[in-house]
């Protein structure tokens, strides 16, 4: 009797277990889980082209000619006729110095010259008299017994001695004259003039100051600084990656912060042909003509520098370049897996940029580079428009 009652209970337990299993399966989706798919990565291809573009480079506007004016002779500044902002012409008097010792030197040199000239005149007079005496004795000696032969010979030697003495006195007079001219020239240095047309940009001294040559006493400070007004040098430090094929003579445009919205033009005139080892740039100069005196030396400008390659280089979208603290790279996809390729970047051309590294034309790279995509990651690619 008890065994018959046990059977329905067992059937009830089995039925409940089956229902529980079905509920669990339904709660889990009703089907076995599938493995996750690789992420989809937008890609583009590396292209090759010949670059003809421009790049913005900083440049500095400098005066075509600029010089600190020192006195050629040591003296005290007596008067100065210019100040900061004064326009000057070549040869115009800038300042006057005073040096009393030069006046004494000139007087002494003049006295020496006058003395030498006087001695020369006396020597020449004696020579003329002795020559006349010798001529008369020679004429008289033609008559036998009138002039002794020894007297005639003595007269001849006297003339020769006078000639040598006059030659020496001439050299002494010439030396004295040159000495006087030298002192006079030094005295002329007390008047300081402008070496070229320009503007006084700085005045360093005032009357009473001791000034002198750049290597002598009083040379600590120059008198003034003069710079050209209507002609400038625009110095452009061109990066070493862009120095090849610099277009000499090409006219380029540049902008100046003090004239927003306005562009200026100047030709490429002077190329140094040497890269600075410290900055890795090559200085190139543009010859800027400024007839209206609008531009100010010392201003930093922005130059639209032309870049031309004579051979094709590789390009990728700017967004393909990835950077971290150690490297600059692009993500290349081969056999559905990623790899980091180190690159150096060059010039930009619109939305594309030059790259130099272990890449080939047609390589597939990620359209957006990021260090979150690690090497050897399996991906699915989705093609985008080439750069």
C-alpha positions as CSV (number, residue, x, y, z in Angstrom):
1,X,0.0,0.0,0.0
2,X,2.8,2.4,0.9
3,X,4.8,1.6,-2.3
4,X,1.9,2.6,-4.5
5,X,1.8,6.0,-2.8
6,X,5.6,6.5,-3.5
7,X,5.3,6.2,-7.3
8,X,3.2,9.3,-7.9
9,X,5.6,11.3,-5.7
10,X,8.6,10.3,-7.8
11,X,6.8,11.2,-11.0
12,X,6.0,14.6,-9.5
13,X,9.7,15.3,-8.6
14,X,10.9,14.3,-12.1
15,X,8.3,16.5,-13.7
16,X,9.3,19.4,-11.6
17,X,13.0,18.9,-12.4
18,X,12.3,19.0,-16.1
19,X,10.4,22.2,-15.8
20,X,13.2,23.8,-13.9
21,X,15.7,22.8,-16.6
22,X,13.5,24.2,-19.3
23,X,13.1,27.5,-17.4
24,X,16.9,27.8,-17.0
25,X,17.5,27.2,-20.7
26,X,14.9,29.8,-21.6
27,X,16.4,32.3,-19.3
28,X,19.8,31.9,-21.0
29,X,18.5,32.6,-24.5
30,X,17.5,29.3,-25.6
31,X,20.7,28.6,-27.6
32,X,24.5,28.1,-27.0
33,X,26.6,31.4,-26.8
34,X,28.8,32.3,-29.9
35,X,32.4,33.7,-29.7
36,X,32.8,37.6,-30.1
37,X,33.6,38.9,-33.6
38,X,36.9,41.0,-34.3
39,X,36.3,44.8,-34.3
40,X,35.7,46.7,-37.5
41,X,38.5,49.1,-38.4
42,X,38.2,51.9,-41.0
43,X,41.3,51.7,-43.3
44,X,42.8,53.6,-46.2
45,X,45.7,53.0,-48.5
46,X,49.1,54.6,-48.7
47,X,49.5,56.7,-51.8
48,X,52.5,58.1,-53.7
49,X,52.6,61.5,-55.4
50,X,55.0,64.4,-56.3
51,X,54.6,67.1,-53.7
52,X,53.9,70.7,-54.9
53,X,52.6,72.6,-51.9
54,X,53.3,75.4,-49.4
55,X,54.0,75.4,-45.7
56,X,53.8,78.2,-43.2
57,X,57.2,79.0,-41.7
58,X,58.1,81.6,-39.1
59,X,60.6,84.3,-40.2
60,X,62.2,87.4,-38.7
61,X,62.4,90.8,-40.5
62,X,65.8,92.4,-40.2
63,X,67.3,95.6,-41.6
64,X,69.3,95.2,-44.8
65,X,72.1,97.2,-43.2
66,X,72.6,97.8,-39.5
67,X,75.7,99.2,-37.7
68,X,76.7,100.6,-34.4
69,X,78.7,103.8,-35.0
70,X,82.0,104.2,-33.1
71,X,84.4,107.1,-33.3
72,X,87.5,106.4,-35.3
73,X,89.6,108.5,-32.9
74,X,89.4,108.8,-29.1
75,X,87.9,112.0,-27.8
76,X,85.1,113.6,-25.8
77,X,81.7,114.1,-27.4
78,X,81.4,117.8,-28.1
79,X,78.0,117.7,-29.8
80,X,75.5,115.2,-31.3
81,X,73.0,116.3,-33.9
82,X,70.7,113.2,-34.1
83,X,68.5,111.2,-31.8
84,X,66.4,108.1,-31.9
85,X,64.1,108.3,-34.9
86,X,66.3,110.7,-36.9
87,X,66.6,110.0,-40.6
88,X,70.1,110.5,-42.0
89,X,71.8,110.5,-45.4
90,X,75.1,109.0,-46.3
91,X,77.9,111.4,-45.3
92,X,75.7,113.5,-43.1
93,X,77.3,114.9,-39.9
94,X,76.1,113.0,-36.8
95,X,78.4,114.0,-34.0
96,X,81.5,116.1,-33.3
97,X,84.4,115.2,-30.9
98,X,87.1,117.3,-29.3
99,X,90.7,116.1,-28.7
100,X,93.1,118.9,-27.7
101,X,96.1,116.6,-28.1
102,X,95.4,116.3,-31.8
103,X,95.6,120.1,-32.2
104,X,99.1,120.0,-30.6
105,X,100.1,117.1,-32.8
106,X,99.0,118.9,-35.9
107,X,100.9,122.0,-34.9
108,X,104.0,120.0,-34.2
109,X,103.7,118.1,-37.5
110,X,103.2,121.4,-39.4
111,X,106.3,122.9,-37.8
112,X,108.3,119.8,-38.8
113,X,107.0,120.1,-42.3
114,X,107.9,123.8,-42.6
115,X,111.4,123.1,-41.3
116,X,111.9,120.3,-43.7
117,X,110.7,122.6,-46.6
118,X,113.1,125.3,-45.5
119,X,116.1,123.0,-45.3
120,X,115.2,121.7,-48.7
121,X,115.1,125.2,-50.2
122,X,118.5,126.0,-48.7
123,X,120.0,122.8,-50.0
124,X,118.6,123.4,-53.5
125,X,120.0,127.0,-53.4
126,X,123.5,125.8,-52.5
127,X,123.3,123.1,-55.2
128,X,122.4,125.8,-57.8
129,X,125.3,128.0,-56.7
130,X,127.8,125.1,-56.7
131,X,126.7,124.0,-60.1
132,X,127.2,127.5,-61.5
133,X,130.7,127.6,-60.0
134,X,131.6,124.3,-61.4
135,X,130.3,125.3,-64.9
136,X,132.4,128.5,-64.8
137,X,135.5,126.6,-63.7
138,X,135.0,124.0,-66.4
139,X,134.8,126.7,-69.0
140,X,137.9,128.4,-67.7
141,X,139.8,125.1,-67.5
142,X,139.7,125.0,-71.3
143,X,142.5,127.6,-71.3
144,X,145.7,125.9,-70.1
145,X,147.1,127.2,-66.8
146,X,144.0,129.2,-65.7
147,X,142.4,126.6,-63.3
148,X,144.2,124.0,-61.5
149,X,142.9,120.5,-62.1
150,X,142.5,119.7,-58.4
151,X,140.3,122.8,-57.9
152,X,138.0,121.6,-60.8
153,X,137.7,118.2,-59.3
154,X,136.9,119.6,-55.8
155,X,134.1,121.7,-57.4
156,X,132.7,118.7,-59.1
157,X,132.6,116.6,-55.9
158,X,130.9,119.5,-54.1
159,X,128.1,119.5,-56.7
160,X,127.6,115.8,-56.3
161,X,127.5,116.1,-52.5
162,X,124.9,118.9,-52.9
163,X,122.8,116.7,-55.1
164,X,122.8,113.8,-52.6
165,X,121.9,116.3,-49.8
166,X,119.0,117.7,-51.8
167,X,117.7,114.2,-52.5
168,X,117.8,113.4,-48.7
169,X,116.1,116.7,-47.8
170,X,113.4,116.0,-50.4
171,X,112.6,112.6,-48.6
172,X,112.6,114.3,-45.3
173,X,110.2,116.9,-46.5
174,X,107.9,114.3,-48.0
175,X,107.9,112.3,-44.8
176,X,107.1,115.5,-42.8
177,X,104.2,116.2,-45.3
178,X,102.8,112.7,-44.9
179,X,103.0,113.1,-41.1
180,X,101.1,116.4,-41.3
181,X,98.5,114.7,-43.6
182,X,98.1,111.8,-41.1
183,X,97.5,114.1,-38.2
184,X,95.1,116.1,-40.3
185,X,93.3,112.9,-41.2
186,X,93.0,111.9,-37.6
187,X,91.6,115.4,-36.8
188,X,89.0,114.9,-39.5
189,X,87.8,111.7,-37.6
190,X,86.5,114.0,-34.9
191,X,83.6,114.6,-37.2
192,X,81.4,111.4,-37.3
193,X,79.2,110.9,-40.4
194,X,76.6,108.4,-41.5
195,X,77.9,105.5,-43.6
196,X,74.6,105.0,-45.5
197,X,71.1,106.3,-45.7
198,X,69.0,105.1,-42.8
199,X,67.4,105.9,-39.4
200,X,68.9,106.3,-36.0
201,X,67.3,103.6,-34.0
202,X,69.3,104.0,-30.8
203,X,71.3,106.8,-29.2
204,X,73.9,105.6,-26.7
205,X,75.7,108.6,-25.4
206,X,75.4,112.3,-24.6
207,X,77.8,115.3,-24.8
208,X,80.8,114.9,-22.6
209,X,81.1,111.2,-22.9
210,X,84.4,109.6,-23.8
211,X,84.2,107.7,-27.1
212,X,86.7,106.0,-29.3
213,X,87.5,103.2,-31.7
214,X,86.0,99.8,-31.1
215,X,89.3,98.5,-29.8
216,X,90.5,101.5,-27.9
217,X,89.7,103.6,-24.8
218,X,86.2,104.8,-24.6
219,X,84.9,102.0,-26.8
220,X,82.6,100.5,-24.2
221,X,79.6,102.2,-25.8
222,X,79.0,103.3,-29.4
223,X,77.6,106.7,-30.3
224,X,74.4,105.7,-32.2
225,X,72.9,102.7,-34.1
226,X,71.8,103.2,-37.7
227,X,69.6,100.9,-39.8
228,X,68.2,101.0,-43.3
229,X,64.6,102.1,-43.7
230,X,63.4,101.0,-47.2
231,X,65.1,97.7,-47.6
232,X,65.0,94.6,-45.3
233,X,66.1,91.0,-45.0
234,X,63.4,88.5,-44.2
235,X,65.3,85.6,-42.7
236,X,63.5,82.2,-43.0
237,X,64.9,79.2,-41.1
238,X,64.0,76.4,-43.5
239,X,63.9,72.9,-41.8
240,X,66.5,70.5,-43.2
241,X,63.8,68.2,-44.6
242,X,62.7,71.0,-46.9
243,X,66.1,72.5,-48.0
244,X,66.3,70.4,-51.2
245,X,65.2,72.3,-54.2
246,X,64.8,75.7,-52.6
247,X,63.5,77.8,-55.5
248,X,66.1,80.6,-55.8
249,X,64.5,83.8,-57.2
250,X,60.9,82.7,-56.6
251,X,58.6,85.3,-55.2
252,X,56.8,84.2,-52.0
253,X,54.2,85.8,-49.9
254,X,54.3,86.6,-46.2
255,X,52.1,88.2,-43.5
256,X,52.9,90.6,-40.8
257,X,51.0,90.8,-37.4
258,X,50.8,94.6,-37.5
259,X,48.9,94.4,-40.9
260,X,46.2,91.7,-40.3
261,X,44.5,90.5,-43.5
262,X,47.2,91.9,-45.7
263,X,49.9,90.0,-47.6
264,X,53.4,91.1,-48.8
265,X,55.7,89.6,-51.4
266,X,59.4,89.3,-51.8
267,X,61.8,87.2,-53.9
268,X,64.1,84.5,-52.5
269,X,67.5,86.2,-52.9
270,X,70.2,84.7,-50.6
271,X,70.6,81.0,-49.6
272,X,73.2,80.0,-47.1
273,X,73.5,76.4,-48.5
274,X,74.5,75.3,-45.0
275,X,72.4,73.7,-42.2
276,X,72.8,75.0,-38.7
277,X,73.9,72.0,-36.6
278,X,72.1,73.4,-33.5
279,X,68.7,74.2,-35.0
280,X,68.8,71.8,-38.0
281,X,67.6,74.6,-40.3
282,X,69.1,76.5,-43.2
283,X,68.8,80.3,-43.2
284,X,67.3,81.7,-46.4
285,X,66.8,85.5,-47.0
286,X,64.1,87.3,-48.9
287,X,65.0,90.8,-50.2
288,X,62.1,93.0,-49.0
289,X,61.7,96.4,-50.6
290,X,59.7,98.9,-48.4
291,X,59.5,102.3,-50.2
292,X,56.8,103.5,-47.8
293,X,58.6,102.5,-44.6
294,X,55.8,100.4,-43.4
295,X,57.6,97.4,-42.0
296,X,59.6,97.4,-38.8
297,X,62.8,95.4,-38.4
298,X,62.6,92.8,-35.6
299,X,59.0,91.8,-36.5
300,X,58.2,88.1,-36.7
301,X,56.4,87.2,-39.9
302,X,54.7,84.1,-41.3
303,X,56.0,83.0,-44.7
304,X,54.1,80.7,-47.2
305,X,57.1,78.7,-48.2
306,X,56.9,76.7,-51.4
307,X,57.9,73.0,-51.2
308,X,58.6,71.0,-54.3
309,X,59.8,67.4,-54.6
310,X,61.4,66.1,-57.8
311,X,60.4,62.5,-56.9
312,X,57.2,60.9,-55.5
313,X,56.8,60.5,-51.8
314,X,54.2,58.6,-49.7
315,X,51.1,60.2,-48.1
316,X,48.5,59.1,-45.6
317,X,45.7,61.0,-43.9
318,X,46.8,63.3,-41.1
319,X,44.4,61.3,-38.8
320,X,46.4,58.1,-39.5
321,X,49.4,59.4,-37.5
322,X,49.5,58.2,-33.9
323,X,51.8,59.4,-31.2
324,X,52.8,58.3,-27.7
325,X,55.7,59.2,-25.5
326,X,58.1,56.9,-27.3
327,X,57.2,56.9,-31.0
328,X,55.3,58.2,-34.0
329,X,53.7,55.5,-36.0
330,X,50.9,54.4,-38.3
331,X,48.9,51.1,-37.9
332,X,49.3,48.8,-40.9
333,X,47.0,45.8,-41.4
334,X,48.3,42.6,-42.8
335,X,46.4,39.3,-42.9
336,X,43.7,40.9,-40.7
337,X,46.2,41.8,-38.0
338,X,47.6,45.1,-36.9
339,X,51.2,46.2,-36.7
340,X,52.8,49.5,-35.7
341,X,55.2,51.1,-38.3
342,X,57.4,53.9,-37.1
343,X,57.4,56.9,-39.4
344,X,58.7,60.4,-39.7
345,X,56.3,63.1,-41.0
346,X,57.1,65.6,-43.7
347,X,55.0,68.4,-45.3
348,X,51.2,68.6,-45.1
349,X,49.1,68.8,-48.3
350,X,45.6,69.5,-47.3
351,X,44.3,66.6,-45.2
352,X,47.3,64.4,-46.1
353,X,50.8,64.4,-44.8
354,X,54.1,63.0,-46.0
355,X,55.4,59.9,-44.2
356,X,58.9,58.3,-44.3
357,X,59.4,54.8,-43.0
358,X,59.0,51.1,-43.7
359,X,55.9,51.7,-45.9
360,X,55.0,51.0,-49.5
361,X,52.5,52.4,-51.9
362,X,49.2,50.5,-51.5
363,X,49.8,49.4,-47.9
364,X,46.6,49.4,-45.9
365,X,46.7,51.5,-42.8
366,X,44.2,52.6,-40.1
367,X,42.3,55.7,-41.1
368,X,42.5,56.9,-37.5
369,X,45.7,56.0,-35.6
370,X,45.6,55.4,-31.8
371,X,47.8,53.6,-29.4
372,X,44.6,51.9,-28.0
373,X,44.8,49.4,-30.9
374,X,47.7,47.2,-29.9
375,X,49.9,45.3,-32.4
376,X,48.8,41.8,-33.5
377,X,45.1,42.7,-32.9
378,X,42.8,40.8,-35.2
379,X,40.4,43.2,-37.0
380,X,37.9,43.4,-39.8
381,X,38.6,46.2,-42.3
382,X,36.3,48.7,-43.9
383,X,37.7,50.5,-46.8
384,X,37.7,54.3,-46.9
385,X,38.7,56.8,-49.6
386,X,42.5,56.9,-50.1
387,X,44.3,60.0,-48.8
